[in-house]
């Protein structure tokens, strides 16, 4: 379609496109079952049939299995295309509504074809000054309407082109082997992006289908491709957890370490199942699976909305005890910030990522050390670089938010490795491993923090500060002589980032303890969203 009309955009239903995409993705399960059936049939044939005919039949069955398996990434891709179309149309409709509201406020009328004119009932032609002002406003409204319609037309054209390519691939072959050579895990995202860009669509689908464990973990590969690859591994990860549970169930007496591990496996299974439910839901925004590891406490990276096409991207790093079993709740926190972004700026595309790709401390003894934060630094650095490398269009505003121990992860990564971020946000922080905002490498005025008045993290004073307080209680002369190098705002991991002396900017929070920053009505939630939007 060459363009999108005013009435057509008003009438379009983005949710219908989103639901259609989810229906296509829902075909992956039946296709997988067919592949499994062919595999089982081949096994039965090989058990009782030999010779040239048997080998030919086995080869034919293998070919059919490969053809069916190669369809799965394409089905997920259709879902992604239609979800992205729905998201773009939602933004275009919001911009259209804003333009119409602007027209009404200026005393203008918008007709059924999108034409703009002065409302004679509200602006008298004899009032030359008012008429001139209305005429100028009409030009602005017309431009805003055209921008909304152009955005919808671009969305339509991009979706149509991608679906046309998939339709052609259905006739010519979904996948073809790529040339030798693969980037290693941990390679620079810019190099990974250049390698991926040099492949054909068919070669990319081959890699997604045949090497999903590699594609799904490479920072710099587009979000859509990583999501396709990781979704293909969901059954594998669930099977790993079930196998671990079976091993632990073999004669586990109550109260043993094994029984504790058994409860951990049950928690990770529940977290994985809840995550799968969110991944397969047809509501907005679509979820993208960018990484998962069920081992240990479990790690997961999930985006709400496609960061590669968003204007604003939030990366949220949770804190102590976070693991796969907590992923649904932590994802809910990211979603609440995203909801506020949509409410504050409906005409912009925003995405939020839950980044839980590190071993978060489980006990206070672990949380008292910065070791796990330092270990996480390189991975967070690569991930943010990957978001920059795979993003399409003008660069997005990237914000990284850390809560509790996660704020230390963000601070250490920024100070020691650098983060591709336009803003950093710390909430409920025990310190970020820095004494001043200038050490964190982001633009001046883009380090933000908030600490609730009843957050227990305020008691996480540094060992030196605790010693100082003890000395002042037992040796009053110390108060007279002074205590060198201390400001009274030292937390366990450095200067309190919510203290103005840290050099950052502070936004308020209501009462809610250590986890209430995302509660509805808490001004901190609005503060986080405004930082993401750059307002």
C-alpha positions as MATLAB code, in Angstrom:
seq = 'XXXXXXXXXXXXXXXXXXXXXXXXXXXXXXXXXXXXXXXXXXXXXXXXXXXXXXXXXXXXXXXXXXXXXXXXXXXXXXXXXXXXXXXXXXXXXXXXXXXXXXXXXXXXXXXXXXXXXXXXXXXXXXXXXXXXXXXXXXXXXXXXXXXXXXXXXXXXXXXXXXXXXXXXXXXXXXXXXXXXXXXXXXXXXXXXXXXXXXXXXXXXXXXXXXXXXXXXXXXXXXXXXXXXXXXXXXXXXXXXXXXXXXXXXXXXXXXXXXXXXXXXXXXXXXXXXXXXXXXXXXXXXXXXXXXXXXXXXXXXXXXXXXXXXXXXXXXXXXXXXXXXXXXXXXXXXXXXXXXXXXXXXXXXXXXXXXXXXXXXXXXXXXXXXXXXXXXXXXXXXXXXXXXXXXXXXXXXXXXXXXXXXXXXXXXXXXXXXXXXXXXXXXXXXXXXXXXXXXXXXXXXXXXXXXXXXXXXXXXXXXXXXXXXXXXXXXXXXXXXXXXXXXXXXXXXXXXXXXXXXXXXXXXXXXXXXXXXXXXXXXXXXXXXXXXXXXX';
ca = [
       0.000    0.000    0.000;
       1.425    3.369   -1.007;
      -0.024    5.190    1.977;
      -2.350    4.916    4.932;
      -5.462    7.078    5.052;
      -6.806    9.004    8.019;
      -9.958    6.906    8.396;
      -7.997    3.716    7.779;
      -5.605    4.436   10.639;
      -8.449    5.314   13.009;
     -10.151    2.011   12.153;
      -7.106   -0.280   12.316;
      -6.952   -2.749   15.217;
      -3.340   -3.360   16.309;
      -4.460   -6.094   18.690;
      -5.851   -8.064   15.763;
      -2.424   -8.103   14.106;
      -0.805   -9.081   17.394;
      -3.240  -11.965   17.889;
      -2.663  -13.148   14.314;
       1.069  -13.278   14.959;
       0.592  -15.282   18.141;
      -1.530  -17.762   16.198;
       1.311  -18.299   13.734;
       3.769  -18.812   16.574;
       1.342  -21.315   18.083;
       1.971  -23.609   15.112;
       5.517  -24.270   16.327;
       4.246  -26.848   18.828;
       2.337  -28.962   16.252;
       5.327  -28.776   13.893;
       7.646  -30.013   16.668;
       5.281  -32.898   17.376;
       5.305  -33.849   13.695;
       9.101  -33.790   13.708;
       9.088  -36.030   16.780;
       6.656  -38.401   15.082;
       8.867  -38.708   12.034;
      11.863  -39.357   14.264;
      10.004  -42.120   16.093;
       8.853  -43.672   12.813;
      12.403  -43.697   11.506;
      13.592  -45.446   14.656;
      10.972  -48.183   14.298;
      11.888  -48.732   10.639;
      15.575  -49.016   11.369;
      14.853  -51.633   14.030;
      13.282  -54.111   11.620;
      14.335  -53.169    8.111;
      17.718  -53.116    6.415;
      19.155  -52.791    2.945;
      19.175  -50.179    0.216;
      15.442  -49.472    0.435;
      15.726  -49.008    4.188;
      18.583  -46.528    3.793;
      16.623  -44.588    1.157;
      13.528  -44.444    3.366;
      15.597  -43.335    6.343;
      17.190  -40.566    4.272;
      13.790  -39.435    3.044;
      12.414  -39.285    6.577;
      15.465  -37.340    7.707;
      14.918  -34.862    4.891;
      11.282  -34.418    5.834;
      12.294  -33.844    9.446;
      14.785  -31.184    8.408;
      12.228  -29.448    6.186;
       9.669  -29.344    8.967;
      12.191  -28.226   11.576;
      13.342  -25.375    9.320;
       9.805  -23.964    9.302;
       9.790  -23.233   13.059;
      12.027  -20.113   12.969;
       9.906  -18.716   10.130;
       6.709  -19.178   12.150;
       8.244  -17.291   15.066;
       9.447  -14.628   12.636;
       5.884  -14.060   11.365;
       4.827  -13.504   14.972;
       7.640  -10.995   15.430;
       6.778   -9.147   12.214;
       3.109   -8.804   13.116;
       3.891   -7.853   16.727;
       6.238   -5.117   15.492;
       3.570   -3.945   13.038;
       1.030   -3.817   15.878;
       3.431   -1.826   18.045;
       4.162    0.696   15.291;
       0.462    1.096   14.516;
      -0.303    1.645   18.196;
       2.240    4.471   18.289;
       0.882    5.941   15.021;
      -2.671    5.920   16.406;
      -1.472    7.621   19.590;
       0.204   10.339   17.513;
      -2.979   10.727   15.489;
      -5.011   11.144   18.681;
      -2.514   13.718   19.987;
      -2.830   15.712   16.752;
      -6.627   15.680   16.919;
      -6.520   16.803   20.563;
      -4.126   19.592   19.530;
      -6.601   20.634   16.825;
      -9.492   20.742   19.261;
      -7.518   22.860   21.720;
      -6.703   25.351   18.931;
     -10.302   25.689   17.708;
      -9.787   23.576   14.584;
     -11.799   20.844   12.913;
     -10.415   17.660   11.357;
     -12.694   16.171    8.705;
     -13.173   12.489    7.802;
     -10.358   12.606    5.252;
      -7.871   14.234    7.643;
      -8.267   17.785    6.352;
      -7.763   20.585    8.874;
      -9.745   23.837    8.938;
     -10.749   26.564   11.350;
     -13.958   25.957   13.304;
     -16.124   29.009   12.477;
     -18.189   28.428   15.608;
     -15.121   28.994   17.780;
     -12.931   31.383   15.751;
     -14.690   34.319   14.113;
     -13.313   35.288   10.693;
     -13.575   38.941   11.681;
     -11.125   38.361   14.530;
      -8.034   38.600   12.387;
      -5.528   37.892   15.155;
      -7.379   34.766   16.302;
      -7.837   33.600   12.714;
      -4.132   34.066   11.987;
      -3.175   32.120   15.113;
      -5.602   29.345   14.180;
      -4.134   29.225   10.677;
      -0.640   28.759   12.064;
      -1.919   26.069   14.414;
      -3.621   24.343   11.486;
      -0.287   23.972    9.719;
       1.218   22.339   12.808;
      -1.737   19.969   13.199;
      -1.605   19.009    9.526;
       2.106   18.195    9.861;
       1.439   16.090   12.977;
      -1.335   14.199   11.179;
       0.928   13.567    8.202;
       3.716   12.296   10.473;
       1.306    9.837   12.107;
       0.051    8.587    8.749;
       3.589    8.339    7.377;
       4.613    6.289   10.415;
       1.747    3.885    9.778;
       2.679    3.659    6.093;
       6.300    2.835    6.934;
       5.133    0.152    9.361;
       2.893   -1.347    6.694;
       5.658   -1.320    4.085;
       8.282   -2.885    6.391;
       5.917   -5.664    7.463;
       4.835   -6.356    3.887;
       8.448   -6.585    2.682;
       9.416   -9.027    5.434;
       6.351  -11.197    4.849;
       7.029  -11.166    1.090;
      10.568  -12.420    1.754;
       9.188  -15.228    3.916;
       6.681  -16.157    1.200;
       9.487  -16.374   -1.372;
      11.558  -18.474    1.021;
       8.681  -20.934    1.325;
       9.111  -21.716   -2.366;
      12.889  -21.528   -2.692;
      13.920  -23.062    0.631;
      13.831  -21.771    4.176;
      17.466  -22.345    5.006;
      20.900  -22.874    3.468;
      24.260  -23.543    5.168;
      26.403  -20.476    5.858;
      30.122  -20.282    5.068;
      32.559  -21.662    7.651;
      33.580  -19.568   10.623;
      31.609  -18.469   13.651;
      32.250  -15.727   16.212;
      33.217  -17.096   19.613;
      31.001  -16.481   22.600;
      32.198  -13.256   24.177;
      33.320  -11.772   20.842;
      32.980   -8.023   20.403;
      29.344   -7.214   19.511;
      30.410   -4.967   16.628;
      32.263   -7.908   15.022;
      29.293  -10.205   15.633;
      26.952   -7.684   14.036;
      29.179   -7.355   10.965;
      29.345  -11.160   10.587;
      25.565  -11.509   10.870;
      24.936   -8.698    8.398;
      27.027  -10.537    5.824;
      24.745  -13.588    5.851;
      21.685  -14.150    3.669;
      18.259  -14.626    5.311;
      18.395  -18.319    4.433;
      21.827  -18.699    6.058;
      20.601  -16.934    9.183;
      17.621  -19.291    9.443;
      19.959  -22.248    9.035;
      22.051  -21.040   11.963;
      18.987  -20.342   14.100;
      17.627  -23.826   13.452;
      20.897  -25.778   13.607;
      22.962  -23.774   16.112;
      20.440  -22.053   18.402;
      22.713  -22.360   21.448;
      25.262  -20.119   19.713;
      22.909  -17.632   18.039;
      20.806  -17.133   21.154;
      23.778  -16.066   23.276;
      25.715  -13.813   20.883;
      25.561  -10.138   21.804;
      25.358   -8.179   18.554;
      22.954  -10.595   16.845;
      19.571   -8.895   16.296;
      17.015   -9.341   19.049;
      14.556  -11.104   16.738;
      17.090  -13.780   15.759;
      18.133  -14.401   19.364;
      14.498  -14.727   20.356;
      13.834  -17.292   17.625;
      16.884  -19.341   18.592;
      16.160  -19.304   22.318;
      12.498  -20.199   21.913;
      13.589  -23.301   20.000;
      15.523  -24.396   23.113;
      12.751  -24.012   25.686;
      11.892  -27.716   25.614;
      15.578  -28.597   26.008;
      15.929  -26.390   29.089;
      12.780  -27.786   30.642;
      14.005  -31.325   29.992;
      17.276  -30.477   31.779;
      15.391  -29.310   34.858;
      13.131  -32.364   34.839;
      16.168  -34.648   34.569;
      17.783  -32.840   37.508;
      14.612  -33.290   39.533;
      14.483  -37.005   38.735;
      18.062  -37.437   39.912;
      17.345  -35.646   43.170;
      14.139  -37.599   43.752;
      16.059  -40.854   43.815;
      16.039  -41.588   47.544;
      16.348  -38.055   48.935;
      15.824  -38.084   52.727;
      14.068  -34.994   54.131;
      16.181  -32.218   55.593;
      19.247  -32.968   53.490;
      21.129  -30.676   51.144;
      19.629  -32.623   48.249;
      16.105  -31.822   49.429;
      17.026  -28.128   49.516;
      18.289  -28.462   45.962;
      15.048  -30.219   45.051;
      13.058  -27.216   46.224;
      15.353  -25.023   44.152;
      14.681  -27.098   41.037;
      10.948  -26.882   41.691;
      11.243  -23.099   41.938;
      13.185  -22.855   38.692;
      10.643  -25.091   36.928;
       7.815  -22.891   38.161;
       9.715  -19.793   37.031;
      10.369  -21.296   33.606;
       6.736  -22.305   33.146;
       5.553  -18.815   34.124;
       8.075  -17.317   31.731;
       6.864  -19.557   28.896;
       3.340  -18.371   29.635;
       4.456  -14.765   29.188;
       6.399  -15.604   26.030;
       3.368  -17.223   24.421;
       0.817  -14.605   25.512;
      -0.650  -12.529   22.694;
      -0.893   -9.331   24.740;
       1.215   -6.212   24.376;
       4.099   -5.798   24.447;
       5.532   -8.947   22.907;
       8.252  -10.631   24.973;
      11.625  -11.519   23.421;
      13.792  -14.226   24.991;
      17.416  -13.076   24.726;
      19.038  -15.636   27.008;
      18.336  -18.390   29.511;
      20.422  -20.791   31.579;
      18.589  -23.112   34.023;
      21.764  -24.164   35.861;
      22.505  -22.997   39.388;
      19.967  -20.392   40.450;
      19.109  -19.802   36.813;
      19.787  -16.819   34.577;
      17.475  -15.115   32.116;
      17.362  -12.090   29.824;
      13.933  -11.050   28.502;
      12.842   -7.934   26.629;
       9.350   -6.489   26.622;
       9.072   -4.904   23.202;
      11.810   -5.095   20.588;
      14.835   -3.013   21.667;
      16.137   -2.986   18.089;
      13.197   -0.818   16.980;
      12.496    1.206   20.124;
      13.192    4.888   20.704;
      13.870    4.309   24.432;
      15.392    1.152   25.942;
      15.609    0.318   29.642;
      17.871   -2.436   30.974;
      16.881   -3.450   34.505;
      19.391   -5.336   36.698;
      17.827   -6.877   39.850;
      19.641   -7.552   43.080;
      20.218  -10.106   45.813;
      18.560  -13.577   45.586;
      17.242  -12.973   42.059;
      17.134  -16.122   39.937;
      15.000  -17.939   37.387;
      12.276  -18.555   39.970;
      12.032  -14.775   40.514;
      12.045  -13.883   36.815;
       8.261  -13.381   36.446;
       8.153  -10.955   39.378;
      11.261   -9.076   38.271;
       9.867   -8.873   34.747;
       6.749   -7.354   36.257;
       8.841   -4.516   37.688;
      10.298   -3.773   34.265;
       6.777   -3.902   32.822;
       5.492   -1.326   35.308;
       8.187    1.149   34.271;
       7.317    0.457   30.633;
       3.615    1.053   31.335;
       4.443    4.446   32.837;
       6.559    5.274   29.780;
       3.604    4.434   27.531;
       1.290    6.591   29.655;
       3.691    9.550   29.662;
       4.750    9.253   26.003;
       2.205    7.205   23.997;
       3.682    8.491   20.749;
       7.108    6.933   21.393;
       8.245    3.326   21.240;
       9.861    2.057   24.413;
      11.231   -1.350   25.400;
      12.388   -2.760   28.724;
      14.865   -5.591   29.324;
      15.198   -7.727   32.423;
      18.928   -8.527   32.551;
      19.566  -11.319   35.020;
      22.661  -12.815   33.433;
      24.789  -12.938   36.566;
      25.039  -14.941   39.769;
      23.180  -12.753   42.257;
      24.128  -13.201   45.930;
      21.855  -15.496   47.934;
      23.099  -14.667   51.427;
      24.159  -11.527   53.263;
      27.668  -12.924   53.584;
      27.885  -13.020   49.774;
      26.202   -9.634   49.360;
      28.852   -8.071   51.613;
      31.407   -8.639   48.851;
      31.639   -6.903   45.472;
      33.047  -10.066   43.877;
      29.873  -11.166   42.116;
      29.298   -7.638   40.827;
      32.811   -7.577   39.356;
      32.224  -10.965   37.737;
      29.062   -9.626   36.091;
      30.703   -6.511   34.642;
      32.042   -7.867   31.330;
      28.734   -9.554   30.454;
      26.682   -6.417   31.134;
      29.173   -4.360   29.137;
      28.854   -6.714   26.130;
      25.080   -6.807   26.365;
      24.743   -3.034   26.240;
      27.235   -2.861   23.370;
      25.145   -5.510   21.609;
      21.998   -3.410   21.933;
      23.826   -0.533   20.273;
      25.190   -2.744   17.488;
      21.899   -4.418   16.540;
      19.634   -1.370   16.824;
      18.013   -0.163   13.601;
      17.549    3.492   12.772;
      18.693    6.448   14.896;
      20.311    5.364   18.188;
      17.905    4.740   21.027;
      18.227    6.417   24.401;
      19.591    3.590   26.577;
      19.082    3.600   30.337;
      20.487    1.023   32.770;
      18.733    0.686   36.117;
      20.096   -1.265   39.074;
      18.194   -2.159   42.229;
      19.887   -3.089   45.504;
      22.953   -5.265   44.744;
      22.097   -4.792   41.057;
      23.024   -1.119   41.446;
      26.519   -2.233   42.425;
      26.633   -4.462   39.328;
      25.724   -1.473   37.154;
      28.132    0.884   38.917;
      31.095   -1.481   38.763;
      30.423   -2.312   35.097;
      30.203    1.387   34.224;
      33.358    2.330   36.129;
      35.563   -0.623   35.182;
      34.359   -1.525   31.669;
      32.119    1.279   30.437;
      28.465    0.936   29.547;
      26.725    1.899   26.321;
      24.196    3.933   28.267;
      22.857    7.464   28.121;
      21.648    7.352   31.733;
      22.155    5.276   34.879;
      19.551    4.860   37.615;
      20.145    3.439   41.105;
      17.284    2.617   43.479;
      17.642    1.121   46.950;
      21.406    1.144   46.521;
      24.030   -0.011   49.053;
      26.600    1.972   47.068;
      27.741    1.608   43.477;
      31.486    1.108   43.876;
      32.255    4.746   43.152;
      32.740    7.891   45.197;
      31.343   10.309   42.606;
      29.005   10.234   39.608;
      31.789   11.491   37.345;
      33.535    8.097   37.645;
      30.685    6.301   35.845;
      31.295    7.559   32.318;
      27.839    8.792   31.336;
      26.912   12.353   30.317;
      26.799   14.923   33.133;
      23.405   15.066   34.783;
      22.475   11.530   33.700;
      23.251    9.662   36.919;
      20.047    9.309   38.928;
      19.169    7.746   42.289;
      16.334    7.301   44.725;
      16.164    5.864   48.227;
      12.928    5.356   50.154;
      12.843    6.912   53.633;
      12.098    3.504   55.174;
      14.478    1.428   53.018;
      16.608   -0.801   55.247;
      19.480   -0.386   52.797;
      20.184    2.906   54.535;
      21.566    0.831   57.400;
      24.166   -0.752   55.098;
      26.915    1.559   56.247;
      30.503    0.975   55.271;
      32.807   -0.900   57.668;
      34.772    2.340   58.198;
      31.587    4.241   59.026;
      30.510    1.568   61.505;
      33.946    1.748   63.133;
      33.726    5.533   63.283;
      30.348    5.417   65.017;
      31.605    2.840   67.490;
      34.676    4.978   68.210;
      32.581    8.093   68.780;
      30.451    6.220   71.285;
      33.415    4.850   73.220;
      35.927    7.700   72.748;
      34.287   11.151   72.646;
      37.722   12.696   72.070;
      37.519   11.331   68.511;
      34.661   13.735   67.837;
      36.921   16.616   68.807;
      39.937   15.381   66.860;
      37.823   14.510   63.813;
      37.651   11.451   61.601;
      39.626   11.770   58.355;
      38.122   11.086   54.963;
      34.506   10.420   55.965;
      31.413   12.381   54.982;
      28.696   10.586   56.930;
      27.148    9.377   53.657;
      29.214    6.237   53.171;
      27.315    3.011   52.458;
      28.784   -0.480   52.277;
      29.977   -0.036   48.686;
      30.814    3.650   48.607;
      29.189    7.052   48.727;
      25.383    6.976   48.823;
      24.303    7.783   45.228;
      21.087    9.376   46.543;
      23.141   11.919   48.511;
      23.504   15.193   46.561;
      27.217   15.130   47.362;
      27.628   12.108   45.086;
      27.136   14.409   42.108;
      24.114   12.734   40.591;
      20.473   13.759   40.473;
      17.896   12.532   42.975;
      14.198   11.797   42.454;
      11.801   11.177   45.293;
      10.297    7.959   46.584;
       7.399    7.276   48.899;
       7.501    4.827   51.756;
       7.532    1.201   50.685;
      10.669   -0.314   52.102;
      13.327   -1.910   49.953;
      11.019   -3.181   47.197;
       8.272   -0.559   47.012;
       9.799    1.608   44.299;
       7.547   -0.026   41.687;
       4.337    0.218   43.720;
       1.465    2.034   41.963;
       1.359    5.632   43.072;
       4.962    5.704   44.292;
       6.592    8.810   42.789;
       9.736    6.728   42.259;
       7.950    4.776   39.522;
       7.166    7.984   37.699;
      10.742    9.142   38.270;
      12.214    6.016   36.705;
       9.966    6.323   33.661;
      10.866    9.973   33.145;
      14.574    9.157   33.180;
      14.011    6.427   30.576;
      12.156    8.936   28.398;
      14.772   11.634   28.970;
      12.278   14.061   30.521;
];
